[in-house]
Amino acid sequence: MATPTRSESLSLLRSLLRTARHFCDYNIREYAKRRAVDGFRHNRNLSDPSSIVVAYADGKAQLEVAKRQSTVYSLFSPKVKSIMEAHHTN
C-alpha cells in the first residue's frame, strides 16, 4: 500500500467522527469522538512511511469496527435520553 496522503488521512478522521455521531448513547458517542481525535494527535508526527501506512490501516480497521458497533448499539438503544442530551425549554 502506498503512503496515504494528507487528504486521505483527513478523510479518515472525518469518517470516524461522522460514524461516532451515529451512536445513540452520549457517553459512547463522546468516547468514539475523543478516541479518534486522540489517535490522530498521537500519530501526527509520524515520519516513517511504513509506520504511517500501519497507522492508517489501523484507523481504517477502527472505522469498520465503529460502523459495526454503531449498528449493533442502535438495535438496543435505550428509549430514555441522557441528561446531557436533554433540551431545556424556558
PEQUI-V235364 format. One record per helix or strand of 2 or more residues. SS is the DSSP state (A for helix, B for strand). FROM is the first residue (numbers start at 0). TO is the last residue. Records with the same first field share a line. If there is no record, write none. Layout:
# PEQUI-V235364
SS=FROM-TO ; FROM-TO
This chain:
# PEQUI-V235364
A=5-19 ; 25-42 ; 48-74 ; 82-84
